[in-house]
Amino acid sequence: MVRRLIWVLGFCLFLTGCAKPPKPVVFHDEYSHPPPSSTLPGWLKPYTINGKTYYPLPSAKGYEEVCLASWYGPGFHGEFAASGEIYNMYDYTAAHKILPMGTYLLVTNLENGKQVVVRVNDRGPFVGERCLDLSYAAAKELGLIGKGTAKVKIVALGEGEIKDDQMVYTSIPDFNKGEFYLQVGSFKQRENALQFKRQLEKESFKVEIEPFIKGDCIFYRVQVYLGNDLQQALALSQTLKKQRFKHAFLVAR
């Protein structure tokens, strides 16, 4: 069973505390990234189109966007994509201006409710306020071939892997089944994470703590179990975020 991180919201919640009950405090060091340098892979370097410079994100974690999507096909079929691979309009792929190459996206056509999972392998679109250029196959799945554009919601599900400074693409995984959690906090002190866990368990939440090591620092991530079905987990996570955990985000194991 495929288990990997899924992200539904753009920013993360980090909590710390001492002897007092933990209070929400923003930490940037767990998800901080080194500044751009000449050693970065090509797909992470800033680039300029029509006088505007774009800065690709180092991670798609928590990325979510609602905007206008379009599609491209025959005129680009067989040409090189920005990732270096050959564009195939019959693959489930898409172009985005700043998301990392290899990012898997759940795309929902907000006009008819249809969904598809695509992999980012190109840059664009650079027309108006469009955020996503879908392959012919993906656009057909979403029902926007005839209309040409549609309002969509995109949610980052996962990313490709970098091996030996090269992006390694895998087939689109099945994200529908797994173990889904809502990450509601991240602590530097384990006792604070345990205290928060006990507090949530008193409210009948099923809670787990997942250690995460970055450099010489350990973060203790507090995660609320949502279930093993993606759609149900997405619905429940949205409810919990509205009611209480505003900056939480969905993850999968």
C-alpha positions as CSV (number, residue, x, y, z in Angstrom):
1,M,0.0,0.0,0.0
2,V,1.4,3.4,-0.9
3,R,1.9,5.6,2.1
4,R,3.3,9.0,1.6
5,L,2.7,12.5,2.8
6,I,-0.3,14.4,1.5
7,W,-0.8,18.1,2.0
8,V,-4.0,19.9,1.9
9,L,-3.2,23.4,3.4
10,G,-0.5,26.0,2.7
11,F,1.0,26.6,6.1
12,C,1.9,24.4,9.1
13,L,1.2,24.7,12.9
14,F,4.0,24.5,15.3
15,L,3.6,24.5,19.1
16,T,6.0,24.8,22.0
17,G,5.9,25.4,25.7
18,C,7.7,24.9,29.0
19,A,6.0,24.2,32.3
20,K,2.8,25.8,31.2
21,P,0.3,24.2,28.8
22,P,1.6,24.5,25.3
23,K,0.5,27.5,23.3
24,P,0.6,27.9,19.5
25,V,3.9,29.5,18.3
26,V,5.1,29.5,14.8
27,F,8.4,27.7,14.1
28,H,10.2,28.0,10.8
29,D,13.2,25.8,11.4
30,E,11.5,22.4,10.8
31,Y,10.5,23.3,7.3
32,S,13.2,25.8,6.5
33,H,15.2,25.5,3.3
34,P,18.7,26.7,2.2
35,P,18.8,29.8,0.0
36,P,19.0,29.2,-3.8
37,S,22.5,28.6,-5.1
38,S,24.2,27.6,-8.3
39,T,24.2,24.0,-7.2
40,L,20.4,23.7,-7.3
41,P,18.9,21.5,-10.0
42,G,17.7,23.4,-13.0
43,W,14.0,23.0,-12.1
44,L,14.5,24.8,-8.7
45,K,16.3,27.8,-10.1
46,P,14.4,31.1,-10.7
47,Y,13.4,31.8,-14.3
48,T,12.0,34.8,-16.1
49,I,9.1,34.7,-18.6
50,N,7.7,37.9,-20.3
51,G,9.6,40.1,-17.9
52,K,8.3,38.3,-14.7
53,T,10.6,36.2,-12.5
54,Y,9.2,33.0,-10.9
55,Y,10.8,31.3,-7.9
56,P,10.1,27.5,-7.8
57,L,9.1,26.2,-4.4
58,P,11.6,23.7,-2.8
59,S,8.7,21.7,-1.4
60,A,5.1,21.2,-2.2
61,K,4.2,20.5,1.4
62,G,0.8,22.0,2.3
63,Y,0.3,23.6,-1.1
64,E,-3.4,24.3,-2.1
65,E,-4.8,26.6,-4.7
66,V,-8.0,27.6,-6.3
67,C,-7.8,29.2,-9.8
68,L,-8.3,28.8,-13.5
69,A,-6.9,25.7,-15.3
70,S,-6.5,25.2,-19.0
71,W,-5.0,22.4,-21.2
72,Y,-2.4,21.9,-23.9
73,G,-2.0,19.1,-26.3
74,P,-1.2,18.5,-30.1
75,G,1.0,21.5,-30.6
76,F,3.4,20.4,-27.8
77,H,3.1,16.6,-28.1
78,G,6.5,15.0,-28.5
79,E,8.4,18.2,-27.5
80,F,10.6,18.6,-24.5
81,A,8.9,19.6,-21.2
82,A,10.7,21.8,-18.7
83,S,11.6,18.7,-16.7
84,G,13.6,17.4,-19.6
85,E,11.2,14.5,-20.4
86,I,9.2,14.3,-23.6
87,Y,5.7,15.7,-23.3
88,N,3.0,13.1,-23.9
89,M,-0.5,14.6,-24.1
90,Y,-1.9,11.1,-23.3
91,D,-0.1,11.0,-19.9
92,Y,-1.7,12.4,-16.7
93,T,0.6,15.4,-16.3
94,A,0.4,19.1,-15.9
95,A,2.4,22.3,-16.0
96,H,2.7,24.7,-13.0
97,K,4.8,27.8,-12.6
98,I,6.4,27.1,-9.2
99,L,5.6,23.7,-7.9
100,P,8.5,21.2,-7.8
101,M,8.8,18.9,-10.7
102,G,7.4,15.5,-9.8
103,T,4.7,16.9,-7.5
104,Y,1.5,14.9,-7.6
105,L,-1.7,17.0,-7.5
106,L,-5.3,16.1,-6.8
107,V,-7.2,18.4,-9.3
108,T,-10.9,19.0,-8.7
109,N,-13.0,20.6,-11.4
110,L,-15.2,22.9,-9.2
111,E,-17.7,23.3,-12.0
112,N,-18.7,19.6,-12.2
113,G,-17.0,17.8,-9.3
114,K,-14.7,15.6,-11.4
115,Q,-11.3,14.7,-10.1
116,V,-7.9,13.5,-11.4
117,V,-4.4,13.0,-10.1
118,V,-1.6,14.4,-12.2
119,R,2.1,14.8,-12.0
120,V,3.8,18.2,-12.6
121,N,6.5,17.9,-15.3
122,D,6.4,21.2,-17.1
123,R,6.3,25.0,-16.5
124,G,3.3,27.3,-17.3
125,P,0.7,28.4,-18.1
126,F,1.8,32.0,-18.7
127,V,-1.5,33.3,-19.9
128,G,-3.6,35.6,-17.7
129,E,-4.4,34.2,-14.2
130,R,-4.3,30.6,-15.1
131,C,-2.5,28.4,-12.6
132,L,-2.4,25.0,-14.3
133,D,-2.0,23.6,-17.8
134,L,-3.3,20.1,-18.0
135,S,-2.4,17.4,-20.5
136,Y,-5.1,16.4,-22.9
137,A,-5.8,13.1,-21.1
138,A,-6.2,14.9,-17.7
139,A,-8.3,17.7,-19.2
140,K,-10.6,15.1,-20.8
141,E,-11.0,13.3,-17.5
142,L,-12.0,16.6,-15.9
143,G,-14.4,17.4,-18.7
144,L,-12.9,20.7,-19.8
145,I,-11.7,19.9,-23.4
146,G,-14.7,21.6,-25.1
147,K,-14.8,24.7,-22.8
148,G,-11.0,25.0,-22.7
149,T,-10.7,26.3,-19.1
150,A,-12.4,25.6,-15.7
151,K,-12.1,26.8,-12.1
152,V,-10.3,24.1,-10.2
153,K,-8.9,23.3,-6.8
154,I,-5.4,21.8,-6.7
155,V,-4.0,20.0,-3.6
156,A,-0.4,18.7,-3.4
157,L,-0.4,15.0,-2.6
158,G,3.3,14.0,-2.9
159,E,6.5,14.5,-4.8
160,G,9.0,12.6,-6.9
161,E,12.3,11.6,-5.4
162,I,15.7,13.1,-6.1
163,K,18.5,10.6,-6.5
164,D,22.0,11.5,-7.5
165,D,20.9,15.0,-8.3
166,Q,18.3,13.7,-10.7
167,M,14.5,13.7,-10.3
168,V,13.2,10.1,-10.4
169,Y,9.6,9.9,-11.5
170,T,7.3,7.1,-10.4
171,S,3.9,6.0,-11.6
172,I,1.0,7.9,-10.1
173,P,0.4,6.2,-6.7
174,D,-3.0,5.3,-5.3
175,F,-3.7,7.9,-2.7
176,N,-7.2,6.8,-2.0
177,K,-6.3,4.2,0.7
178,G,-3.8,4.5,3.5
179,E,-3.7,5.8,7.1
180,F,-4.6,9.5,7.1
181,Y,-3.8,11.9,9.9
182,L,-4.3,15.6,10.6
183,Q,-1.0,17.1,11.9
184,V,-2.1,19.6,14.6
185,G,1.2,20.4,16.2
186,S,5.0,20.1,16.2
187,F,7.0,20.3,19.4
188,K,10.7,20.5,20.2
189,Q,10.0,19.1,23.7
190,R,8.6,15.6,23.9
191,E,6.8,16.4,27.2
192,N,4.8,19.2,25.5
193,A,3.8,16.8,22.7
194,L,2.7,14.2,25.3
195,Q,0.8,16.9,27.2
196,F,-1.1,18.0,24.1
197,K,-1.7,14.3,23.1
198,R,-3.3,13.6,26.5
199,Q,-5.4,16.7,26.2
200,L,-6.8,15.7,22.8
201,E,-7.4,12.1,23.9
202,K,-9.6,13.4,26.7
203,E,-11.7,14.8,23.9
204,S,-12.0,11.3,22.3
205,F,-9.4,11.9,19.5
206,K,-7.1,9.1,18.5
207,V,-3.7,10.7,18.6
208,E,-0.2,9.6,17.7
209,I,3.2,11.3,18.1
210,E,5.6,11.0,15.2
211,P,9.3,12.0,15.8
212,F,11.0,13.9,13.0
213,I,14.7,14.5,12.9
214,K,16.2,17.5,11.1
215,G,19.9,18.1,11.6
216,D,20.6,17.8,15.3
217,C,17.1,18.7,16.3
218,I,14.1,16.3,17.0
219,F,10.6,17.5,16.4
220,Y,7.6,15.7,17.9
221,R,4.7,15.8,15.5
222,V,1.2,15.4,17.1
223,Q,-1.2,13.9,14.6
224,V,-5.0,13.1,14.9
225,Y,-6.1,9.9,13.1
226,L,-8.8,10.5,10.5
227,G,-9.3,7.1,8.9
228,N,-8.1,5.1,5.9
229,D,-10.2,6.6,3.1
230,L,-8.8,9.7,1.4
231,Q,-12.2,11.4,0.6
232,Q,-13.5,10.8,4.1
233,A,-10.3,12.0,5.6
234,L,-10.3,15.2,3.4
235,A,-13.9,16.0,4.5
236,L,-13.2,15.3,8.2
237,S,-9.9,17.4,8.1
238,Q,-11.8,20.4,6.6
239,T,-14.4,20.2,9.4
240,L,-11.7,20.0,12.1
241,K,-9.7,22.9,10.6
242,K,-12.8,25.1,10.6
243,Q,-13.8,24.1,14.1
244,R,-10.4,24.2,15.8
245,F,-7.2,23.4,14.0
246,K,-7.0,26.3,11.6
247,H,-3.4,25.7,10.4
248,A,-3.3,21.9,10.5
249,F,-2.7,19.8,7.4
250,L,-3.4,16.3,6.2
251,V,-0.7,13.6,6.1
252,A,-0.6,9.9,5.2
253,R,1.5,7.1,6.3
